[in-house]
Structure formats: structure tokens, C-alpha cells
């Protein structure tokens, strides 16, 4: 599943390519799984809306939409949001109308520029939803937890220091931090020298501050390299990321640690694979 760096990369790419364009019409496929909002509601919010900005919120891509006033005077006003979760295999494609329509395409937005914005998802774990911006939902979509890249060290320490769950599980709790997934939790724990099974409550404030710094560093490095392409992930231009070449523990079970040569181990914590070095991480 795409994690924060991959979703951030896709959102930035889409923002450069479609921000300012207008959605003229919407086609939605027959499969019900991707639609978290009804097809009628999605079409009503999207059609005739201008894409003001595309950004990431947690692991979601958010299209901020606006419409011109009905009398044609004044500035465009916030109208709604299109919320896209990529799931396991979801992709957002900016295409020409005559480009091949892939088999697992679930949404096609025709743009005023003549291009199309398509959502493709073979496994159908992705989700599409809309939010109307009115008096009842003025703030729009929000992630349930803190934004990792914007978190302060003291806040990070307070979030985790009394948790009795394994620190790896705590990092994956989207109600605490929204966006962190398996890859970057493993990589951050390695850089901080902390084993994934350690109880979060057993960590000192200094260890948590070190983990906070390691997590932000690894997320920023991954974004700079376009994310990790370990499965089906590609960015908005259809290109793979390169951060998988920098993985120090994730996916390297049995291979020598890049620091001490000890074989990397893999354990299951709360149903999720965790990779670590038994020598470098305590």
C-alpha cells in the first residue's frame, strides 16, 4: 500500500499537472467497491468544478475544488473536495482521450484542457469519496492523527511515551500519526536503533526524540527519491520511485546488515511484517 512518501509524490505531481483545470464530466465504473460516496454525489460535486489544488492528507489525495459564483462575478469559492485513497494498487493517470482505457479503470474525469484524469485499481481496495464544503463541513476532510512531517518533537514524545503496545504498532496507528506505514516505520526504527517489539512506554524521552528525527529524515529522503516502488506503485507520470534502493532493513530478511553484517530478521507484530537488525537495534 502506498505510504506517505508515495502519496505525497503523487499529489505533488497531480498538482503540477491538473491544478487550474476544470472538470467537465465524470464517468464512474460499475464496480461498487471503490465508491465511498454515491456515484450521484461524486458526479454532483465534481462536474463543473475547478481543481484549485491537489495535496496529501495522511494517506489520502485531496483535490480542493471551487466554483465561480452563479452570477459570474467575484472570485471562485470553495465548493468541495474529492478524496482519493489509492489502496493497494490504485493509480491516478493524466491521459489523452484516445489513450487506451485500462481494464480496471473505475473513474474518468474529462477536463476542459482536453485531457482525462483516470483512477485505475485492479484490486479495488482504493476508495473515492467527496465532501461538500458548506456550513456543516466547512473544514473539509481531515486525517484522524497528527501530520508526521509537521510534528514537533515534544508532541511526538507525548503521543508515544505511555503506550504499552510495541513501538512498531504505535507508529502504524493512524489515529496517532496519519501516513506512516510499514516501510518507513521499519526504516526509522533502524536509524534510531530501536527494536520494533519494544514497548513504546519503555523508551526514554531521548530515544523517542531520536526516533522522531529519524522518522522525519527518512520520510523526506523517500519523498526526494519519489517513494518506494516495491509493488505496483508509480507516480503521476507513471514513473517508479527509487527509495527502495536505499532500504536498510525493509524487505532484506536474511541479508547482511549494511552497518554490522548481522543478518536482518523478520518478525510478525500484530499481523504485520517487521524487519530489523538484532545487533544494531536494542
N, C-alpha and C positions, 0 to 999 in steps of 0.2 A: 504494500500500500504506500503510495507517495506520502512522504512526511513533510515537515515544514520547509526544508530547503527546496524540495521538488515543487511543492505548491507555490512557494514564493517565486521560483523561477518561471513557472507557467504564467502566474498572474502578471509578473512584470513584462513578460513577452507579449501577452494579450493586450496589456495596457498600451504598449507602444504601437500595436498594430490596429486596434479597433476603437480606442478611445476617441470620441468625437463623431463616430459613425452612428447612423440611425437604423433601428431595426424596423424593416418594412413589413415582414410577415414571419410567421412561425409555423413550422411543421413538426409534429411530435409523433413518434412511432407508436405501434400498438401494444408494446410490452408495458405492463403497469409498474413493474418494479422500480424503474428509475424515478418515477414521479412522486415526490413527497407532497407537492401541491397538485391540485387537479389540473388536467390539461386546459380546461376552460380558464382557470385562474392564471395559469402561466401565460397563456396567449394574451389575456386581457392586460396583464402588467407589461409584457414585453413589446407588443406591437405598437409602433409609432413612437417608442421611447428612444431617447438619445443616450448612448453609453458615455457617461461623464467620466468614469474611472473604473479600472479593474484592479483589485487589491486582494491580499490574502487576509483572512481572519481565522486563526487556528489552522486547521487542515482544509478549510473551505476557500473557494474562489468566490469573491463577491463582486458582482457588476453593479455599480451605482448608476441608477437610471434617473433621467429627468425628462420633463416635457415642457414645451413652450406654453405660455398662457393661452387660453382659448381665444382671447381677443387679439392674439398675435403681438401684444405689446408687453414690454418689460422683459426681464430675464427669465430663462428657463428655471423651473422649480423642481426640487427633488420629488420624485414620483414613486420610486420603488427600488427593489433590489432583486437581482437574480442570484441565487445561491447555488453553487455547484460543488458537490463533493465527488472526487474522482474515483473513490472506492479502490478496488484492487487494480483494475485495468482501464480505467477511464482516460480518455484523451479529449482535449479541445483542439480542433483544427480550423484554421482560417484557410479557405479554399476558393477556387473559382467555381462557378456554377456547373461547368462541364467536367469538372474533376470526378473521377469515379466515386460513386456513393458506396461506401463500405457496408458490408453485410450487417454489422452490429451498430449502425447509426440510429440513435434514438431521438435526436433533435437537430433541426436545421433552421437556422435563423438567416433570412435573406436581408442583406444590408444595403443601404442606399448607395454605397460605393460600388455595388455590383458584385461584391464578394459574398461568401457564405461562412457562417460560423457554425461548426458542427460538433456535436457531442457523440463520441463513439465509445462503446463499452461492451466488450464481448461477454464478460461475466455478470454484468448487470448488478454490481454491488454499488455503483455510483448512484448519486441522488441529485435530483433537480427540484428546486423549490423557489418560490417568490415571496417577497414581503412587500406589502403596500406601505408607503410612508404617509401616515395620516396622524391624527391626534392620538390614536390608540397605539401606534408603533412608530413614534417619532424618531427614536434612536436607531431603529433598524436591527439587523442581525448582529449578535454579539456572541463571542465564544464563552464557554462556561468557566474557563480558567484564565490565569494570567498569561499575558503575551511573553514568551520566553526571551525574545530579543530586547524587550523593553523592561525586563525585570531588574530590580535593584537587589544587590547582594543581601541587604538586611531583610528584605521581604522574602527572598528565596530561603534564607535560613529559617525564618519563622514558619514558612509553609511546611517545611520538612522535618524540623528538629524533634517533634513529638510524635511522629508517625512510627508505629510499630511494625508496619509492613516492610518487606525488602525494599531497599532504595530503588532498585530497578522498577519494581511495580509502582512505587510512588511517582517516579519520573514519567511513567506512561499514563498516569491518572489525568485524564483531560480536564477534570474539574479543578486540578491544581495548576498545571501548565497545559495550555492548549497548543498542540502542534508537534510535540516531541514524540517520536516513535522508536521502534526497536533499534534501528541502525544507530541513531545519534545518541541514544541513551547508553548503548554499549561503548561507543567511541568516547563519549565524555567520561564515563566511569573509568575507562582505561587511563585516560590522560590524568585523571585525578587520583589514580592509584587505589581505587575503592572497588571491592568485590561486589557484584550485583546482588548477592544474597544478604549482605549486611543490612540489619535493621536500620531504617533511616534515623531512628531515635538514638542509635548507638554512635552516630557520627558527631564529632565535635563541631563547634561553630566554625573553626578554622577549616576543617575538612569540607563542610558544606559550602563555605565561601570559595574554596578551591574548585569544587565541583561546579559551582555557579559559573566561575570564569572559564572552566574547561568546556562547559556546555555552550556558552555563547560563542567561544572561539571556534568550536567545531561546526556549529550551525553557520557562522559567517563564512568559514572556509568552504563549506559544502555549497552554499549559495554562489560563491565566486566561481566555482567549478561546474555550475549548472546542475547540482544534485547528484544522486547516485542512481545509475541505471543498472539495477540488479535483476529486473524482471522486464516489464513491458513499458517502463517509463520513458517518455520522450518529452521535450519541451514544446512550446507553442510553435516552433519552427520545424518540429519533427526530428530534432537532434537529440542524441543521448547525452547524459551528463558524464562527468569524469571523476567525481569524488570517490567512486568505488575503487579507483586505483590507489587511493590514499587510506583505505580502511586498514586499521592496525589490528583489530580483533574480529569485527563482524564478518561472518562467513568464512573465517580462516581456521576452523576447527582442525586440530592435528598439525597445523603448520607452525613453524618456529616463531616465537615472539620476535618482533623486529628490534626489541631492546635487549632481551636476555637469552634468546634462543629456546626458552622453555615452550613446549607445545601448548598451543591455545586450546582451552577446554570449552565445551558447550554444555550447559545445563538448562533444564526447563524450570522456569519460575512463573507460577500462575498461568501455565499453559503456553508461555512464550519462550522461545529460544533466547539464551543469553550467552554471549561469548566473552571470555576473559582470560587473562594470564595469571596462573596461580602463584607466580613469583612476584610480579610487579604490582599486583593488586592484593590488598590486605583487608 
